[in-house]
Amino acid sequence: MTRPKSLQVHVSIELADRVRSAAERRDISVSEWIRSLLQQACDEDDLKAGLSAWVKRLNRQSVFTMVGVDALLAGHADHDLRERAHQAYARKCKELGLSQNANEGGSDEA
């Protein structure tokens, strides 16, 4: 095992006292307590970055799907089908307690 790398941080006296108390309550060293918090923060940051990329991709795919479906409905032989689909969408949003406006899937999408 390689030797641990030392990091230095400057904190207020009050925060230093709180850190020491927290480590003592857990019966671990201050270094171990801080190390675990740093590891957790890095892991959460990595997870957030991964989720953010996934959500952006999902949003792009959803927009493409919405535009494609709306275009197909607009070109359908039954000219009332598109309007009925938008009405059904509005009813479903209301049933689920979701907002429904032009920015989130209104009747003028395509």
N, C-alpha and C positions, 0 to 999 in steps of 0.2 A: 504494500500500500504506500502511496506517495504521501509525503508530509503535507498536512493541510496548509492552505494559503491563508495568511492573516489579512484581515480587512480592518480598517480603523474607521470609526464613526464618532462624531461629536454630537452629544445630546445634552439637554438641560439636566441639572441635578435632579429635578423632579422625575423626569423620564427615566433616568438611570436608576433611581430608587424603585420606580414601578417595575422596571425590567428585572432587577434583582429579586424583588418580592415575588413576581410571577414565576421566575425560575425556581425560587426556593419552595414555593407552594407545590410545585410539580416534582420537587426533589431531584432537579437536574442542574447542571451548570448553566451559567449565563450564556456561554458560548453555544452550548447544545440547544438552549431555548431559542436564541437568535437564529442559529443555523436552520432549525426546523421552520421558523417563520419565513426566512428567506427562500427556502426550498418550496414551501407552499405558495408564496407569492409568485415565484417564477413559474411553477406548474400551472397556476391559475391564469397567468398572463399568456402562456402558451396555449391553453385551452380556449381562452377568449379569442385569440388571434385565429385559431383554427375554426371556431364557430362563426366568427365574423365572415371569413372567406366562404364558408358553407352557406350562410344565410344570403350573402350577396349573389352567389350562384343560383340558389333557389329562387330568389327574387327575379333575376334575369329570365330564368326558365318560365316562371309564372307569367311575367309580362308577355313573353313570346306566345305562350299558350292562350292568354286572354285575347291578344290581338288576332291570333289565328282563328280562334273560335268565333270572335265577333265578325271577322271578315267573311268566314263561311256562312254565318247567319245572314249577313247583309246581302250576300249573293244567292241565297236560297230561293227556290221557286215560290215558296210560301212567304210572301213579304211580311206577314204578321208574326212569323216565328221569332225573329230577332226581338221584337218588342215584347212578346210573351216571355221570352227567356230573361229579359231585363226585369220584367215585372216579377217573375219567379225569384230572381236574384234578390230583389228588394225585399220580398216577403221573407226569404230565408235569412237575410241579414237582420231583419227586425225580429224574427223568431229567435235568433241566436244572440240578440242584444248587441249587434255590431253596427257601427256607423256605416251608412251607405251614402256616398256623395260622388260627384263627378271625378274627383281625384282618386277614388278607390273603387272604380267600377261602375260609373254612371252610365246613362243611356247614350252617350256620345263618344264611346271608346274608339271606334275605328274610323 
